[in-house]
Amino acid sequence: MAETVRNPKQLRSIDKKNRIIEAGYRLLAKNGYYSTNTAMIAKEAGVSTGIVYGYFRDKRDILIEVLNVYVNKVFEPVFAMFGKIQAPFDFDSLLKNTVESVVQVHQDNSAIHAALHSLTHSDELVKKRFTELENEMTIRVAECLEKGGYRSEDLKEKVHLAMRCIQDFAHEYIYDHHEYLSYPQMKNLLVEMLKRLFD
């Protein structure tokens, strides 16, 4: 393992580093963190193990880069959607679209989401990054609503509660999926509940 890691500047080196991150993303999604090692990532990326250690100190360094890719991939579409909203608010459409968007991004990234979320109990940096993400989501969505003219003394609390409820629904829909429940009906109930929250 290299004592120092390189910060690539040439396009070819940047491409190699990105290939390693992408390989790590695929393998962590497929196998989980503990069943993936740097030799597997190197093989998947088409580089030597020595090259991997030239850019990363260890597998955990790759994990952090994978986490950053995941955060951008999953949450930027949600941020972009809220960045376009304008008054007057149609909370019915806004909430329906938000629920559908969050469910879709969880569905599209279900394997890597499960692999990363499982580490929040054992890796403080991963836990911290997910907490920072929740904070950023709450603050950015609240700011978007305020810019659009929505006023509430407890706006951040409302937004945070709404986002947690929507995320819990997405987890229920993607991972648990109880056969005796109607998920379209549950989504309707969730939207109605959240509309009352923002009344």
Buried (B, 14 or more C-beta within 10 A) or exposed (E): EEEEBEEBEEEEBEEBBBBBBBBBBBBBBBBBBEEBEBEBBBBBBEBEBEBBBBBBEEBEBBBBBBBEBBBEBBBEBBBEBBEEBEEEBEBEEBBBBBBEBBBEBBEBBBBBBBBBBBBBEEBEEBBEBBEEBBEEBBEBBBBBBEEBEBEBEEBBEBBBBBBEBBBEBBBBBBEEEEEEEEBEEBBEEBBEEBBEBBE
